Amino acid sequence: MRSRDDSGEVRLLKEAQNGNAEAFGGLYTLYAVDVFRFLYAQLGNRQDAEDLTVEVFLRAWKSLPDYRYQGISFVAFLLRIARNLVVDCYRSKRPADGELPDDDQFVHGLVDSDPSDLAVEKVDHQELHALLSQLPDDYQNVLAARFLSGLSPEEIAEMMGRTPGAVRVLQFRALRAIRKLMVNVEENYGQRNEE
């Protein structure tokens, strides 16, 4: 987890709120990877995560005049926008028959990458996404924000509209739930190999 420079962030925020696009570009540079990782863990689709990352920053830019820094990192604000976009995305893409959308677009745009690396990445990501998708939304949000985007419990609390204590309890429960799922997967895998 990387450390954050609050003074640099506050300076960039003030400049961006005064219309400085380069300062907002600095915020993008600081937090785009965190937002992308959060969205990618939620959506399981690289292209959708890239598209929504852009949308998060567009919405943040539009709402920047009303944003007030309150001692919590700007990334918490960005991930709140991202979380809302994920909800909207699932609502708009939910097929009528209730089946989940296919992830055929996973490697779209990665043609120049080594195919063996892509295969390993796809398997690892699919397994992670499959496990996360079995958890309640709040568990998914807290795990993605904490471990993929590197947010602190205080930043996650701001993002989710909860207290830091509630976030810690939620994180503990989410980790316990994903461990249980992982044990079940390992047991099932072991049984298949014995047959």
CORWOGI-V483297 format. One record per residue. PSI is psi in whole degrees, 0 to 359 (999 if undefined). OMEGA is omega in whole degrees, -180 to 180 (NA if undefined). Layout:
((PSI,OMEGA) (PSI,OMEGA))
This chain:
((128,-178) (152,178) (152,-178) (143,177) (96,-177) (322,-178) (320,178) (321,178) (315,-179) (318,178) (313,179) (320,179) (313,180) (316,180) (319,180) (322,178) (337,175) (10,175) (7,-179) (105,-178) (328,178) (322,177) (320,177) (325,174) (324,175) (320,176) (321,177) (314,180) (320,180) (321,-165) (357,-177) (319,-179) (319,179) (315,-180) (315,180) (313,-179) (317,178) (311,-178) (320,-179) (319,178) (326,-178) (320,-171) (329,-179) (17,-177) (118,-176) (314,-177) (315,178) (319,179) (320,178) (315,-180) (315,-179) (332,175) (316,177) (316,-180) (321,178) (313,-178) (328,174) (315,179) (322,178) (317,180) (316,-179) (326,-177) (2,-178) (322,179) (332,-179) (352,-177) (136,177) (122,178) (129,-178) (29,178) (355,178) (138,-177) (145,180) (334,-179) (331,176) (320,176) (316,180) (318,-179) (335,173) (317,176) (315,-179) (315,180) (317,178) (322,178) (323,178) (316,178) (314,178) (320,-180) (314,179) (323,178) (317,-176) (335,-177) (357,-176) (117,179) (152,-178) (327,-177) (0,176) (358,179) (151,178) (147,179) (150,-180) (154,-177) (46,-179) (341,-176) (8,-172) (316,-176) (10,178) (131,178) (3,-178) (31,-174) (327,-177) (353,-178) (158,177) (124,-177) (324,180) (322,176) (319,179) (320,-179) (315,179) (314,180) (318,-178) (316,180) (311,180) (314,-179) (319,180) (320,178) (315,179) (314,-180) (321,179) (319,178) (312,-179) (322,-177) (344,178) (350,-178) (156,174) (155,-176) (316,-179) (323,178) (316,179) (314,-178) (314,-176) (320,180) (317,179) (317,-179) (320,-175) (312,-170) (338,178) (326,-180) (351,174) (24,180) (152,175) (164,176) (326,179) (320,179) (321,178) (321,178) (317,178) (317,-179) (318,-174) (354,-179) (38,-180) (175,176) (156,177) (324,177) (318,178) (325,179) (318,179) (318,178) (316,179) (317,178) (316,179) (313,-180) (322,179) (318,178) (319,177) (318,-180) (319,-179) (327,175) (316,179) (318,177) (319,-180) (321,177) (317,179) (320,179) (315,180) (319,179) (316,179) (321,179) (318,179) (321,178) (321,180) (322,-179) (334,180) (337,-177) (999,NA))
